[in-house]
């Protein structure tokens, strides 16, 4: 054991540690030796032409000290991605330092301080202390590109919700009971109606037959009865027109144009995500409840599955594995509030889907449903039983990604289902 520790120390003595605090415009590097002594500070702009300047200064210091440089990057998959890729392509060793580790290092000081230089020094300290456990930075283009597509899709979806809420505020004033004839405010026929008739004044002189013909050209299931219902409701409203109505009509039509554009953009990005998924050759969509959207989010959040040696590591990364709190041999396991919350939410969504029952009373996934009910009969709450489902899903997703296999439901035994 002493020989191993001596070897590890010798390995640590062979490196010049470069901690990097990364930002949008500039990066700050601090060079540190294995005794935590700060040797130099370098500040560069976040552009490729500056990366070579950083490497030359580090190499010069490493050559003078007869050491090998090793880089620790905080946020290697965000602002520091370009630098990480450049360093890896040049043959340097690059480690990914989780921001929470650097934060803990800052907080451990007698007097906590925060600036770019000290942050970079904390990253270097983490790099020294956890040299053999920190993962290598692997900012691969396929995972990064898919992540960007997923983020863009999420932005579009959020924008759509915001636009629909704004449209509701406008049309609910002039068409108080519009849900009687349009159950969804952004349905294709509804958008046509709001764009053509943003307020009841535009319907003046319009017959039910004419309105039906217009709406039927947009949506084939429109009948004369629905057209008559619209006109009857409008007649019963009374006067809903107010001053400056023309400006509010413009707002309504503008919101409709944005929603129509959002629908087109969303369809295009879904097509691009579908094309991108083919590059990974995963079979995640063969699992019930997992479409292209969920599959792309899982891959984007998990990244390279090979960086997780087993399912326990993936479960811990997703914040699903419980954390143990104990002292003097006494303690308890508590739910983990750390980990990747986006990935945790995905597994929770899948767990709820797996145990749900259709309106006809048929479970979407009988095996998961049976397992869920058995856990409840054992005394677990519904939330605890869902966590058990999530943990099983981690095992399945991990195996499917690791081996690139299709989903195959099975039952191990009476004790271990799924």
Secondary structure in CASP SS format (residue, H / E / C, confidence):
PFRMAT SS
TARGET T0000
AUTHOR 0000-0000-0000
METHOD secondary structure of the structure
MODEL  1
X C 1.00
X H 1.00
X H 1.00
X H 1.00
X H 1.00
X H 1.00
X H 1.00
X H 1.00
X H 1.00
X H 1.00
X H 1.00
X H 1.00
X H 1.00
X C 1.00
X E 1.00
X E 1.00
X E 1.00
X E 1.00
X E 1.00
X E 1.00
X E 1.00
X E 1.00
X C 1.00
X C 1.00
X C 1.00
X E 1.00
X E 1.00
X E 1.00
X E 1.00
X E 1.00
X E 1.00
X E 1.00
X C 1.00
X C 1.00
X C 1.00
X C 1.00
X C 1.00
X E 1.00
X E 1.00
X E 1.00
X E 1.00
X E 1.00
X E 1.00
X E 1.00
X E 1.00
X C 1.00
X C 1.00
X H 1.00
X H 1.00
X H 1.00
X H 1.00
X H 1.00
X H 1.00
X H 1.00
X H 1.00
X H 1.00
X H 1.00
X H 1.00
X H 1.00
X H 1.00
X H 1.00
X H 1.00
X H 1.00
X H 1.00
X H 1.00
X C 1.00
X C 1.00
X E 1.00
X E 1.00
X E 1.00
X E 1.00
X E 1.00
X E 1.00
X E 1.00
X C 1.00
X C 1.00
X C 1.00
X C 1.00
X C 1.00
X C 1.00
X H 1.00
X H 1.00
X H 1.00
X H 1.00
X H 1.00
X H 1.00
X H 1.00
X H 1.00
X H 1.00
X C 1.00
X C 1.00
X C 1.00
X E 1.00
X E 1.00
X E 1.00
X E 1.00
X E 1.00
X C 1.00
X H 1.00
X H 1.00
X H 1.00
X H 1.00
X H 1.00
X H 1.00
X H 1.00
X H 1.00
X H 1.00
X C 1.00
X C 1.00
X C 1.00
X C 1.00
X C 1.00
X C 1.00
X C 1.00
X C 1.00
X H 1.00
X H 1.00
X H 1.00
X H 1.00
X H 1.00
X H 1.00
X H 1.00
X H 1.00
X H 1.00
X H 1.00
X H 1.00
X H 1.00
X H 1.00
X H 1.00
X C 1.00
X C 1.00
X C 1.00
X C 1.00
X C 1.00
X C 1.00
X E 1.00
X C 1.00
X C 1.00
X C 1.00
X C 1.00
X H 1.00
X H 1.00
X H 1.00
X H 1.00
X H 1.00
X H 1.00
X H 1.00
X H 1.00
X H 1.00
X H 1.00
X H 1.00
X H 1.00
X H 1.00
X H 1.00
X H 1.00
X H 1.00
X H 1.00
X H 1.00
X H 1.00
X H 1.00
X H 1.00
X H 1.00
X H 1.00
X H 1.00
X H 1.00
X H 1.00
X H 1.00
X H 1.00
X H 1.00
X H 1.00
X H 1.00
X H 1.00
X H 1.00
X H 1.00
X C 1.00
X C 1.00
X C 1.00
X H 1.00
X H 1.00
X H 1.00
X C 1.00
X C 1.00
X C 1.00
X C 1.00
X C 1.00
X C 1.00
X C 1.00
X H 1.00
X H 1.00
X H 1.00
X H 1.00
X H 1.00
X H 1.00
X H 1.00
X H 1.00
X H 1.00
X C 1.00
X C 1.00
X C 1.00
X H 1.00
X H 1.00
X H 1.00
X H 1.00
X C 1.00
X C 1.00
X C 1.00
X C 1.00
X H 1.00
X H 1.00
X H 1.00
X H 1.00
X H 1.00
X H 1.00
X H 1.00
X H 1.00
X H 1.00
X H 1.00
X H 1.00
X C 1.00
X C 1.00
X C 1.00
X C 1.00
X C 1.00
X H 1.00
X H 1.00
X H 1.00
X H 1.00
X H 1.00
X H 1.00
X H 1.00
X H 1.00
X H 1.00
X H 1.00
X H 1.00
X H 1.00
X H 1.00
X H 1.00
X C 1.00
X C 1.00
X C 1.00
X C 1.00
X C 1.00
X C 1.00
X C 1.00
X H 1.00
X H 1.00
X H 1.00
X H 1.00
X H 1.00
X H 1.00
X H 1.00
X H 1.00
X H 1.00
X H 1.00
X H 1.00
X H 1.00
X H 1.00
X H 1.00
X H 1.00
X H 1.00
X H 1.00
X H 1.00
X H 1.00
X H 1.00
X H 1.00
X H 1.00
X H 1.00
X H 1.00
X H 1.00
X H 1.00
X H 1.00
X H 1.00
X H 1.00
X H 1.00
X H 1.00
X H 1.00
X H 1.00
X C 1.00
X C 1.00
X C 1.00
X C 1.00
X C 1.00
X C 1.00
X H 1.00
X H 1.00
X H 1.00
X C 1.00
X C 1.00
X C 1.00
X C 1.00
X C 1.00
X H 1.00
X H 1.00
X H 1.00
X H 1.00
X H 1.00
X H 1.00
X H 1.00
X H 1.00
X H 1.00
X H 1.00
X H 1.00
X C 1.00
X C 1.00
X H 1.00
X H 1.00
X H 1.00
X C 1.00
X C 1.00
X C 1.00
X H 1.00
X H 1.00
X H 1.00
X H 1.00
X H 1.00
X H 1.00
X H 1.00
X C 1.00
X C 1.00
X C 1.00
X C 1.00
X C 1.00
X E 1.00
X E 1.00
X E 1.00
X E 1.00
X E 1.00
X C 1.00
X C 1.00
X E 1.00
X E 1.00
X E 1.00
X E 1.00
X E 1.00
X C 1.00
X C 1.00
X C 1.00
X C 1.00
X C 1.00
X C 1.00
X H 1.00
X H 1.00
X H 1.00
X H 1.00
X H 1.00
X H 1.00
X H 1.00
X H 1.00
X H 1.00
X H 1.00
X H 1.00
X H 1.00
X H 1.00
X H 1.00
X H 1.00
X C 1.00
X E 1.00
X C 1.00
X C 1.00
X C 1.00
X C 1.00
X C 1.00
X E 1.00
X C 1.00
X C 1.00
X H 1.00
X H 1.00
X H 1.00
X H 1.00
X H 1.00
X H 1.00
X H 1.00
X H 1.00
X H 1.00
X H 1.00
X H 1.00
X H 1.00
X C 1.00
X C 1.00
X C 1.00
X C 1.00
X H 1.00
X H 1.00
X H 1.00
X H 1.00
X H 1.00
X H 1.00
X H 1.00
X H 1.00
X H 1.00
X H 1.00
X H 1.00
X H 1.00
X H 1.00
X H 1.00
X H 1.00
X H 1.00
X H 1.00
X H 1.00
X H 1.00
X H 1.00
X H 1.00
X H 1.00
X C 1.00
X C 1.00
X C 1.00
X C 1.00
X C 1.00
X C 1.00
X C 1.00
X E 1.00
X C 1.00
X C 1.00
X C 1.00
X C 1.00
X C 1.00
X E 1.00
X C 1.00
END
